[in-house]
Amino acid sequence: MIRNCIFADNRAFSSGALTYYGISAGGNALTIEQCTFQNNYAGYSGAAIDVMQLDAAGYGVPGVFSVAVEKCSFLDNSVDNYSQGGANGGVGAGINTLARAH
């Protein structure tokens, strides 16, 4: 559980503020409560929160997660997708997940 934290002014290619990468086939759980995500930037995805399952080689694949985000604020987070030429925009300025429906 992550509670009562401020994530501000972080910059990265992917996952600007907080990254959660699960590595098992299932049972991944994350709870984030009463946090502020402000002015975070990612060049590709997940400026505030990026959640992804990794395979054995470390590549992102659809996964099974239990993610709860409660009473959090998301202010001025951005993604511009410069790595792909910028034309497509980015994904997940607030929260980005790579998961499958369960």
CYANA upper distance limits for C-alpha pairs under 8 A (distance plus 0.5 A):
  1 MET  CA     30 LEU  CA      6.82
  1 MET  CA     31 THR  CA      5.37
  1 MET  CA     32 ILE  CA      6.40
  1 MET  CA     33 GLU  CA      8.22
  2 ILE  CA     31 THR  CA      6.80
  2 ILE  CA     32 ILE  CA      5.27
  2 ILE  CA     33 GLU  CA      6.80
  2 ILE  CA     35 CYS  CA      8.49
  3 ARG  CA     32 ILE  CA      6.36
  3 ARG  CA     33 GLU  CA      5.26
  3 ARG  CA     34 GLN  CA      6.31
  3 ARG  CA     35 CYS  CA      6.68
  4 ASN  CA     33 GLU  CA      7.06
  4 ASN  CA     34 GLN  CA      5.53
  4 ASN  CA     35 CYS  CA      5.42
  4 ASN  CA     36 THR  CA      8.35
  5 CYS  CA     34 GLN  CA      7.75
  5 CYS  CA     35 CYS  CA      5.28
  5 CYS  CA     36 THR  CA      6.95
  6 ILE  CA     35 CYS  CA      6.22
  6 ILE  CA     36 THR  CA      5.29
  6 ILE  CA     37 PHE  CA      6.71
  6 ILE  CA     38 GLN  CA      8.32
  7 PHE  CA     17 ALA  CA      6.49
  7 PHE  CA     18 LEU  CA      8.37
  7 PHE  CA     35 CYS  CA      8.18
  7 PHE  CA     36 THR  CA      6.56
  7 PHE  CA     37 PHE  CA      5.35
  7 PHE  CA     38 GLN  CA      6.81
  7 PHE  CA     40 ASN  CA      8.06
  7 PHE  CA     48 ALA  CA      8.34
  8 ALA  CA     17 ALA  CA      7.91
  8 ALA  CA     36 THR  CA      8.27
  8 ALA  CA     37 PHE  CA      6.43
  8 ALA  CA     38 GLN  CA      5.27
  8 ALA  CA     39 ASN  CA      6.17
  8 ALA  CA     40 ASN  CA      6.38
  9 ASP  CA     38 GLN  CA      7.19
  9 ASP  CA     39 ASN  CA      5.53
  9 ASP  CA     40 ASN  CA      5.38
  9 ASP  CA     41 TYR  CA      7.88
 10 ASN  CA     16 GLY  CA      5.89
 10 ASN  CA     17 ALA  CA      5.98
 10 ASN  CA     39 ASN  CA      7.78
 10 ASN  CA     40 ASN  CA      5.26
 10 ASN  CA     41 TYR  CA      6.68
 11 ARG  CA     16 GLY  CA      5.47
 11 ARG  CA     17 ALA  CA      7.85
 11 ARG  CA     40 ASN  CA      6.58
 11 ARG  CA     41 TYR  CA      5.35
 11 ARG  CA     42 ALA  CA      6.36
 11 ARG  CA     47 ALA  CA      8.39
 12 ALA  CA     16 GLY  CA      5.26
 12 ALA  CA     41 TYR  CA      7.01
 12 ALA  CA     42 ALA  CA      5.44
 12 ALA  CA     43 GLY  CA      7.00
 12 ALA  CA     47 ALA  CA      8.46
 13 PHE  CA     42 ALA  CA      5.58
 13 PHE  CA     43 GLY  CA      4.97
 13 PHE  CA     44 TYR  CA      6.34
 13 PHE  CA     45 SER  CA      8.18
 14 SER  CA     42 ALA  CA      5.54
 14 SER  CA     43 GLY  CA      6.50
 14 SER  CA     44 TYR  CA      5.73
 14 SER  CA     45 SER  CA      5.57
 14 SER  CA     46 GLY  CA      6.66
 14 SER  CA     47 ALA  CA      7.51
 14 SER  CA     50 ASP  CA      8.43
 15 SER  CA     19 THR  CA      6.16
 15 SER  CA     42 ALA  CA      6.46
 15 SER  CA     45 SER  CA      6.63
 15 SER  CA     46 GLY  CA      5.13
 15 SER  CA     47 ALA  CA      5.80
 15 SER  CA     48 ALA  CA      7.31
 15 SER  CA     49 ILE  CA      6.86
 15 SER  CA     50 ASP  CA      5.80
 16 GLY  CA     40 ASN  CA      6.23
 16 GLY  CA     41 TYR  CA      5.77
 16 GLY  CA     42 ALA  CA      5.34
 16 GLY  CA     46 GLY  CA      6.89
 16 GLY  CA     47 ALA  CA      4.86
 16 GLY  CA     48 ALA  CA      6.38
 16 GLY  CA     49 ILE  CA      7.93
 17 ALA  CA     37 PHE  CA      8.06
 17 ALA  CA     40 ASN  CA      6.68
 17 ALA  CA     41 TYR  CA      8.32
 17 ALA  CA     46 GLY  CA      8.48
 17 ALA  CA     47 ALA  CA      6.65
 17 ALA  CA     48 ALA  CA      5.47
 17 ALA  CA     49 ILE  CA      6.76
 18 LEU  CA     48 ALA  CA      6.64
 18 LEU  CA     49 ILE  CA      5.36
 18 LEU  CA     50 ASP  CA      6.83
 19 THR  CA     49 ILE  CA      6.41
 19 THR  CA     50 ASP  CA      5.36
 19 THR  CA     51 VAL  CA      6.56
 20 TYR  CA     30 LEU  CA      8.41
 20 TYR  CA     49 ILE  CA      8.32
 20 TYR  CA     50 ASP  CA      6.76
 20 TYR  CA     51 VAL  CA      5.35
 20 TYR  CA     52 MET  CA      6.97
 21 TYR  CA     51 VAL  CA      6.37
 21 TYR  CA     52 MET  CA      5.40
 21 TYR  CA     53 GLN  CA      5.95
 21 TYR  CA     54 LEU  CA      6.89
 22 GLY  CA     28 ASN  CA      6.41
 22 GLY  CA     51 VAL  CA      8.36
 22 GLY  CA     52 MET  CA      6.79
 22 GLY  CA     53 GLN  CA      5.16
 22 GLY  CA     54 LEU  CA      6.62
 22 GLY  CA     63 GLY  CA      8.39
 23 ILE  CA     53 GLN  CA      6.34
 23 ILE  CA     54 LEU  CA      5.66
 23 ILE  CA     55 ASP  CA      7.06
 23 ILE  CA     56 ALA  CA      8.17
 24 SER  CA     28 ASN  CA      7.72
 24 SER  CA     53 GLN  CA      8.16
 24 SER  CA     54 LEU  CA      8.38
 25 ALA  CA     63 GLY  CA      7.47
 25 ALA  CA     64 VAL  CA      7.70
 26 GLY  CA     63 GLY  CA      7.54
 26 GLY  CA     64 VAL  CA      5.78
 26 GLY  CA     65 PHE  CA      7.39
 27 GLY  CA     64 VAL  CA      7.53
 27 GLY  CA     65 PHE  CA      7.08
 27 GLY  CA     66 SER  CA      8.00
 28 ASN  CA     64 VAL  CA      7.31
 28 ASN  CA     65 PHE  CA      5.49
 28 ASN  CA     66 SER  CA      6.69
 29 ALA  CA     65 PHE  CA      6.34
 29 ALA  CA     66 SER  CA      5.11
 29 ALA  CA     67 VAL  CA      6.29
 30 LEU  CA     65 PHE  CA      8.42
 30 LEU  CA     66 SER  CA      6.79
 30 LEU  CA     67 VAL  CA      5.33
 30 LEU  CA     68 ALA  CA      6.84
 31 THR  CA     67 VAL  CA      6.36
 31 THR  CA     68 ALA  CA      5.24
 31 THR  CA     69 VAL  CA      6.54
 31 THR  CA     70 GLU  CA      8.37
 32 ILE  CA     68 ALA  CA      6.71
 32 ILE  CA     69 VAL  CA      5.37
 32 ILE  CA     70 GLU  CA      6.79
 32 ILE  CA     72 CYS  CA      8.27
 33 GLU  CA     69 VAL  CA      6.49
 33 GLU  CA     70 GLU  CA      5.31
 33 GLU  CA     71 LYS  CA      6.35
 33 GLU  CA     72 CYS  CA      6.65
 34 GLN  CA     70 GLU  CA      6.91
 34 GLN  CA     71 LYS  CA      5.34
 34 GLN  CA     72 CYS  CA      5.23
 34 GLN  CA     73 SER  CA      8.17
 35 CYS  CA     71 LYS  CA      7.74
 35 CYS  CA     72 CYS  CA      5.24
 35 CYS  CA     73 SER  CA      6.96
 36 THR  CA     72 CYS  CA      6.16
 36 THR  CA     73 SER  CA      5.25
 36 THR  CA     74 PHE  CA      6.73
 36 THR  CA     75 LEU  CA      8.40
 37 PHE  CA     48 ALA  CA      6.38
 37 PHE  CA     72 CYS  CA      8.17
 37 PHE  CA     73 SER  CA      6.56
 37 PHE  CA     74 PHE  CA      5.41
 37 PHE  CA     75 LEU  CA      6.78
 37 PHE  CA     77 ASN  CA      7.90
 38 GLN  CA     48 ALA  CA      8.23
 38 GLN  CA     73 SER  CA      8.33
 38 GLN  CA     74 PHE  CA      6.46
 38 GLN  CA     75 LEU  CA      5.20
 38 GLN  CA     76 ASP  CA      6.27
 38 GLN  CA     77 ASN  CA      6.47
 39 ASN  CA     75 LEU  CA      6.90
 39 ASN  CA     76 ASP  CA      5.34
 39 ASN  CA     77 ASN  CA      5.25
 39 ASN  CA     78 SER  CA      7.85
 40 ASN  CA     47 ALA  CA      5.96
 40 ASN  CA     48 ALA  CA      6.45
 40 ASN  CA     76 ASP  CA      7.75
 40 ASN  CA     77 ASN  CA      5.26
 40 ASN  CA     78 SER  CA      6.98
 41 TYR  CA     47 ALA  CA      5.31
 41 TYR  CA     48 ALA  CA      8.00
 41 TYR  CA     77 ASN  CA      6.38
 41 TYR  CA     78 SER  CA      5.52
 41 TYR  CA     79 VAL  CA      6.37
 41 TYR  CA     93 ALA  CA      8.16
 42 ALA  CA     46 GLY  CA      6.90
 42 ALA  CA     47 ALA  CA      5.10
 42 ALA  CA     78 SER  CA      7.12
 42 ALA  CA     79 VAL  CA      5.55
 42 ALA  CA     80 ASP  CA      7.80
 42 ALA  CA     81 ASN  CA      8.48
 42 ALA  CA     93 ALA  CA      8.15
 43 GLY  CA     79 VAL  CA      6.01
 43 GLY  CA     80 ASP  CA      6.04
 43 GLY  CA     81 ASN  CA      5.60
 43 GLY  CA     82 TYR  CA      6.21
 43 GLY  CA     83 SER  CA      7.15
 43 GLY  CA     90 GLY  CA      7.91
 44 TYR  CA     79 VAL  CA      6.54
 44 TYR  CA     80 ASP  CA      7.04
 44 TYR  CA     81 ASN  CA      4.94
 44 TYR  CA     82 TYR  CA      7.34
 44 TYR  CA     83 SER  CA      7.00
 44 TYR  CA     84 GLN  CA      8.49
 44 TYR  CA     90 GLY  CA      5.96
 44 TYR  CA     91 VAL  CA      7.32
 45 SER  CA     50 ASP  CA      7.65
 45 SER  CA     79 VAL  CA      6.71
 45 SER  CA     81 ASN  CA      7.91
 45 SER  CA     90 GLY  CA      6.37
 45 SER  CA     91 VAL  CA      5.41
 45 SER  CA     92 GLY  CA      6.01
 45 SER  CA     93 ALA  CA      7.19
 45 SER  CA     96 ASN  CA      7.00
 46 GLY  CA     50 ASP  CA      4.89
 46 GLY  CA     51 VAL  CA      8.43
 46 GLY  CA     79 VAL  CA      7.95
 46 GLY  CA     91 VAL  CA      7.19
 46 GLY  CA     92 GLY  CA      5.23
 46 GLY  CA     93 ALA  CA      5.91
 46 GLY  CA     94 GLY  CA      6.99
 46 GLY  CA     95 ILE  CA      6.06
 46 GLY  CA     96 ASN  CA      5.25
 46 GLY  CA     97 THR  CA      8.45
 47 ALA  CA     77 ASN  CA      6.48
 47 ALA  CA     78 SER  CA      6.44
 47 ALA  CA     79 VAL  CA      6.61
 47 ALA  CA     92 GLY  CA      7.15
 47 ALA  CA     93 ALA  CA      5.23
 47 ALA  CA     94 GLY  CA      6.64
 47 ALA  CA     95 ILE  CA      7.76
 48 ALA  CA     74 PHE  CA      8.13
 48 ALA  CA     77 ASN  CA      6.91
 48 ALA  CA     92 GLY  CA      8.39
 48 ALA  CA     93 ALA  CA      6.71
 48 ALA  CA     94 GLY  CA      5.50
 48 ALA  CA     95 ILE  CA      6.48
 49 ILE  CA     92 GLY  CA      8.35
 49 ILE  CA     94 GLY  CA      6.84
 49 ILE  CA     95 ILE  CA      5.18
 49 ILE  CA     96 ASN  CA      6.70
 50 ASP  CA     92 GLY  CA      8.14
 50 ASP  CA     95 ILE  CA      6.43
 50 ASP  CA     96 ASN  CA      5.30
 50 ASP  CA     97 THR  CA      6.47
 51 VAL  CA     95 ILE  CA      8.29
 51 VAL  CA     96 ASN  CA      6.64
 51 VAL  CA     97 THR  CA      5.16
 51 VAL  CA     98 LEU  CA      6.94
 52 MET  CA     60 GLY  CA      6.66
 52 MET  CA     61 VAL  CA      7.68
 52 MET  CA     62 PRO  CA      7.78
 52 MET  CA     63 GLY  CA      7.46
 52 MET  CA     97 THR  CA      6.29
 52 MET  CA     98 LEU  CA      5.50
 52 MET  CA     99 ALA  CA      7.26
 53 GLN  CA     60 GLY  CA      6.13
 53 GLN  CA     61 VAL  CA      6.02
 53 GLN  CA     62 PRO  CA      6.56
 53 GLN  CA     63 GLY  CA      5.41
 53 GLN  CA     64 VAL  CA      8.13
 53 GLN  CA     98 LEU  CA      7.43
 53 GLN  CA     99 ALA  CA      7.66
 54 LEU  CA     58 GLY  CA      5.63
 54 LEU  CA     59 TYR  CA      5.75
 54 LEU  CA     60 GLY  CA      5.16
 54 LEU  CA     61 VAL  CA      6.29
 54 LEU  CA     63 GLY  CA      8.42
 55 ASP  CA     59 TYR  CA      6.02
 55 ASP  CA     60 GLY  CA      6.98
 55 ASP  CA     61 VAL  CA      6.86
 60 GLY  CA     98 LEU  CA      7.97
 61 VAL  CA     98 LEU  CA      7.37
 61 VAL  CA     99 ALA  CA      8.03
 62 PRO  CA     98 LEU  CA      5.81
 62 PRO  CA     99 ALA  CA      4.77
 62 PRO  CA    100 ARG  CA      5.85
 63 GLY  CA     98 LEU  CA      7.32
 63 GLY  CA     99 ALA  CA      4.97
 63 GLY  CA    100 ARG  CA      6.20
 64 VAL  CA     99 ALA  CA      6.35
 64 VAL  CA    100 ARG  CA      6.65
 64 VAL  CA    101 ALA  CA      7.97
 64 VAL  CA    102 HIS  CA      7.28
 65 PHE  CA     99 ALA  CA      7.50
 74 PHE  CA     94 GLY  CA      6.90
 77 ASN  CA     93 ALA  CA      6.02
 77 ASN  CA     94 GLY  CA      6.79
 78 SER  CA     93 ALA  CA      5.34
 78 SER  CA     94 GLY  CA      8.18
 79 VAL  CA     89 GLY  CA      7.63
 79 VAL  CA     90 GLY  CA      5.42
 79 VAL  CA     91 VAL  CA      7.17
 79 VAL  CA     92 GLY  CA      7.78
 79 VAL  CA     93 ALA  CA      5.80
 80 ASP  CA     86 GLY  CA      6.46
 80 ASP  CA     89 GLY  CA      5.77
 80 ASP  CA     90 GLY  CA      5.48
 81 ASN  CA     85 GLY  CA      7.30
 81 ASN  CA     86 GLY  CA      5.27
 81 ASN  CA     87 ALA  CA      8.09
 81 ASN  CA     88 ASN  CA      7.37
 81 ASN  CA     89 GLY  CA      5.70
 81 ASN  CA     90 GLY  CA      4.89
 81 ASN  CA     91 VAL  CA      8.27
 82 TYR  CA     86 GLY  CA      4.83
 84 GLN  CA     88 ASN  CA      7.86
 86 GLY  CA     90 GLY  CA      8.19
 91 VAL  CA     96 ASN  CA      7.04
 92 GLY  CA     96 ASN  CA      4.60
 92 GLY  CA     97 THR  CA      8.18
